[in-house]
Amino acid sequence: MTATPTPELATSALETPEVGRAVDARVVVAWQRAHDGDESGAPMVVDVRSAAEYEATHVRGSYHVPLATLAEHTSDLATHLEGPVVLVCQSGVRAEQARHHLAAVGLDRAHVLDGGLPAYTAAGGDVVVGARVWALERQVRLVAGVLVLAGLTAGRYLTPKGRLVAGGIGAGLTFSALSDTCAMGAALARLPINRGVTEPGAADTLATLRAGPRGRAR
């Protein structure tokens, strides 16, 4: 069994300037606990998920910077990201995209939380739980699975062309993985259930970052 990292190990891991480093959730939790009450020494946790996902569950004290906002205003936002930065999403995919954007403007202190928010929660991290909304990635898996089953069923009992639906979904998922994009996720994000919480604008996000610990969500 792997031992829980000590605060010293956590410090060493997060201070490493290597671009693209994934950081274990247990390391982040240990680092936060080592700097409990010391805002200047704690890692800056940046959540790049949608507003609905953030409202449902987020790391206590994290900054909410949606991926779309970060991608469009990378340079402006990067100037307000100080110290070790930990990027968080649901699985690590969107956080890795955010890391690429930040690295492109010279910010090499951003780390991706390995395993995303579920790994952080499992490691005993402090999270805030709000209104429950399925994560977009989970919604994508559900819709893709239903469409594949529907296509295969239609192909067996109605018309062989029904199998084309399953093939199309498979091709779409393959392209999504290769291009690191998700058209289905973008479409689902427009549904009312996912738009019940307003996405913060660039000006609001920048204002929160400028305000520092006092301006962020708890």
Phi and psi in degrees as a GROMACS rama.xvg file:
@    title "Ramachandran Plot"
@    xaxis  label "Phi"
@    yaxis  label "Psi"
@TYPE xy
-76.3258  131.321  THR-2
-74.3752  148.414  ALA-3
-67.4009  129.846  THR-4
-63.871  144.473  PRO-5
-79.0287  163.662  THR-6
-55.9597  -34.2425  PRO-7
-63.6399  -42.6571  GLU-8
-65.0086  -39.3981  LEU-9
-62.6034  -42.061  ALA-10
-61.3627  -45.8593  THR-11
-60.6359  -41.7892  SER-12
-66.4124  -43.756  ALA-13
-80.0137  -20.1364  LEU-14
-85.502  -8.75553  GLU-15
-66.0749  122.749  THR-16
-81.7714  4.98202  PRO-17
-57.576  127.509  GLU-18
-71.4332  135.551  VAL-19
87.683  7.72537  GLY-20
-70.374  129.985  ARG-21
-90.441  138.231  ALA-22
-115.838  134.953  VAL-23
-67.4981  142.594  ASP-24
-59.9714  -36.3629  ALA-25
-65.0166  -33.1134  ARG-26
-66.4127  -43.2898  VAL-27
-63.1168  -44.9914  VAL-28
-61.5229  -43.5114  VAL-29
-63.179  -40.6949  ALA-30
-63.2662  -44.6124  TRP-31
-62.6945  -42.4998  GLN-32
-67.4432  -34.2135  ARG-33
-66.9979  -25.4859  ALA-34
-113.958  26.8814  HIS-35
-60.1765  122.119  ASP-36
89.0413  -8.31703  GLY-37
-111.539  87.2845  ASP-38
-62.1165  -31.4293  GLU-39
-71.2638  -23.4104  SER-40
-100.795  -15.7324  GLY-41
-73.7812  151.89  ALA-42
-67.2679  150.639  PRO-43
-90.5841  109.089  MET-44
-92.3842  122.018  VAL-45
-117.681  117.675  VAL-46
-94.9852  121.165  ASP-47
-104.455  15.1558  VAL-48
-79.9029  -178.787  ARG-49
-73.186  165.904  SER-50
-63.3951  -38.725  ALA-51
-63.814  -42.5456  ALA-52
-66.4102  -41.6611  GLU-53
-64.0654  -39.8745  TYR-54
-64.4675  -34.363  GLU-55
-68.8452  -48.2811  ALA-56
-157.602  135.659  THR-57
-154.283  160.668  HIS-58
-65.5897  128.949  VAL-59
-60.4727  129.356  ARG-60
84.1789  5.40612  GLY-61
-79.6387  159.491  SER-62
-96.9854  134.885  TYR-63
-96.9433  112.687  HIS-64
-131.079  91.3298  VAL-65
-52.4538  144.84  PRO-66
-55.4772  -42.059  LEU-67
-61.4875  -40.5438  ALA-68
-66.419  -43.5743  THR-69
-63.3891  -40.2562  LEU-70
-65.2231  -35.1705  ALA-71
-83.564  -26.704  GLU-72
-128.168  41.0219  HIS-73
-55.9723  -49.913  THR-74
-61.5834  -45.5165  SER-75
-63.5087  -43.2363  ASP-76
-69.8191  -37.6783  LEU-77
-60.5926  -31.2966  ALA-78
-67.3772  -15.9617  THR-79
-106.84  6.49218  HIS-80
-98.0787  106.913  LEU-81
-111.345  148.664  GLU-82
68.5934  -166.209  GLY-83
-63.1383  131.599  PRO-84
-115.625  132.593  VAL-85
-115.799  117.555  VAL-86
-91.2615  132.359  LEU-87
-126.411  137.037  VAL-88
-142.082  -156.305  CYS-89
-81.4833  -37.133  GLN-90
-127.882  -17.6219  SER-91
115.845  -15.2163  GLY-92
-66.372  -52.9305  VAL-93
-68.3677  -33.7481  ARG-94
-63.7402  -37.7704  ALA-95
-66.6669  -38.2249  GLU-96
-61.4921  -43.208  GLN-97
-62.4256  -40.1038  ALA-98
-61.1655  -40.6418  ARG-99
-61.9486  -42.9135  HIS-100
-61.3025  -43.924  HIS-101
-69.2518  -39.5061  LEU-102
-62.8578  -32.3466  ALA-103
-65.8743  -23.7441  ALA-104
-104.78  12.7612  VAL-105
95.4891  3.58626  GLY-106
-88.7733  108.066  LEU-107
-108.754  17.1075  ASP-108
-101.215  7.55843  ARG-109
-88.8255  130.991  ALA-110
-118.677  150.031  HIS-111
-99.0258  127.61  VAL-112
-69.7752  113.135  LEU-113
-66.1309  124.015  ASP-114
87.5404  -4.85063  GLY-115
66.548  -161.991  GLY-116
-59.7306  -39.6157  LEU-117
-57.4783  -39.0635  PRO-118
-67.575  -38.5159  ALA-119
-64.2333  -43.3046  TYR-120
-63.1799  -43.6132  THR-121
-64.2282  -27.9916  ALA-122
-81.2719  1.12457  ALA-123
89.4461  17.2594  GLY-124
-67.9689  155.272  GLY-125
-83.7676  115.072  ASP-126
-121.248  155.012  VAL-127
-104.899  126.655  VAL-128
-108.433  127.351  VAL-129
-122.714  -138.434  GLY-130
-67.3947  134.15  ALA-131
-82.5131  117.235  ARG-132
-134.375  132.63  VAL-133
-58.7347  140.002  TRP-134
-62.5518  149.199  ALA-135
-57.0323  -39.2147  LEU-136
-63.8205  -36.1263  GLU-137
-70.0716  -38.8334  ARG-138
-62.2387  -40.5066  GLN-139
-61.9027  -44.0157  VAL-140
-62.0801  -40.4717  ARG-141
-64.2913  -50.6095  LEU-142
-63.0836  -43.8285  VAL-143
-62.2733  -42.4988  ALA-144
-64.1804  -42.7359  GLY-145
-63.8424  -42.8343  VAL-146
-65.7555  -39.1869  LEU-147
-64.1176  -46.3405  VAL-148
-62.5055  -41.1252  LEU-149
-64.0589  -41.4178  ALA-150
-64.9764  -43.5666  GLY-151
-66.3018  -38.9606  LEU-152
-65.8463  -44.3963  THR-153
-64.0604  -37.0755  ALA-154
-66.8697  -27.913  GLY-155
-84.3709  -40.6351  ARG-156
-107.603  -19.4409  TYR-157
-113.543  -65.3762  LEU-158
-151.451  140.727  THR-159
-57.6676  -23.949  PRO-160
-64.7171  -18.7211  LYS-161
-59.9744  -27.6303  GLY-162
-66.3792  -19.7334  ARG-163
-62.5343  -29.8297  LEU-164
-62.9743  -47.2944  VAL-165
-62.0943  -41.6739  ALA-166
-63.6809  -39.2374  GLY-167
-63.9236  -40.9449  GLY-168
-64.6539  -42.2369  ILE-169
-61.4489  -42.7212  GLY-170
-64.4687  -40.4559  ALA-171
-63.7535  -41.635  GLY-172
-67.1055  -37.2669  LEU-173
-63.9412  -46.1674  THR-174
-62.615  -38.774  PHE-175
-60.1451  -42.2511  SER-176
-68.5955  -42.5528  ALA-177
-69.3233  -36.1653  LEU-178
-94.4054  -6.92705  SER-179
58.0395  36.751  ASP-180
-128.849  170.68  THR-181
-150.364  98.2977  CYS-182
-65.2614  -37.9349  ALA-183
-65.0829  -40.059  MET-184
-63.3091  -40.5025  GLY-185
-63.5027  -38.2898  ALA-186
-68.8664  -42.86  ALA-187
-66.1303  -29.8133  LEU-188
-64.1033  -20.0462  ALA-189
-85.7755  -7.56411  ARG-190
-67.2571  149.776  LEU-191
-53.8101  -38.0705  PRO-192
-63.1142  -27.9241  ILE-193
-97.1683  -3.09779  ASN-194
-114.666  13.6653  ARG-195
-66.6132  -23.8016  GLY-196
-110.799  129.496  VAL-197
-71.9758  132.251  THR-198
-69.8402  134.795  GLU-199
-68.2623  140.31  PRO-200
-78.2795  169.105  GLY-201
-60.1474  -40.6114  ALA-202
-63.4606  -42.4971  ALA-203
-65.1484  -41.5225  ASP-204
-63.7312  -44.899  THR-205
-62.6057  -39.9001  LEU-206
-62.7608  -40.215  ALA-207
-64.9777  -42.4488  THR-208
-65.1294  -39.8275  LEU-209
-64.8127  -36.0942  ARG-210
-69.9932  -20.7366  ALA-211
73.5256  -154.669  GLY-212
-54.8909  -31.8317  PRO-213
-72.9776  -20.2645  ARG-214
-100.494  -5.99479  GLY-215
-86.8754  168.638  ARG-216
-71.6688  153.671  ALA-217
